[in-house]
């Protein structure tokens, strides 16, 4: 039996911003095989911003699919592993109620959705020493 306190989210058939029957807004983005991290980041951000502009304050659920970009990091190359694990959680997750990625599956935001989506996204160079690489786990329980 479905939990009555968790709304039923459903990924739309087509990418874009879609109003759901249950007064939620679905934001769906498909990363193309030739798309760069930066192009995908701007595309996702623009969709979330568009959803807030068209449906201010409505609960948003975000869906991501990734075409291509295969690699050794949970099945993805380093850029799109980072995209799903870092970028979405630090930049997009605060502005949605729920999100679903190929790596994580569906997740609910434990905090209230923020509606103060910035006007633009600024992406600077990645200056971390491990930029472009996936670091192995070295903590407890790591293989």
ABEGO torsion letter per residue (X at the ends): XBBAABBBBBBBABBEBBBBAAGBBBBBBBBBAABBAAAAAAAAAAAAAAAAAABBGBBBBBBBBBBEGBBABGGBBAAAAAAAAAAAAAAAAAABABBBBAAAEBBBBABBBBABBBABBBBBBBABAABGBBBBBABBGBX
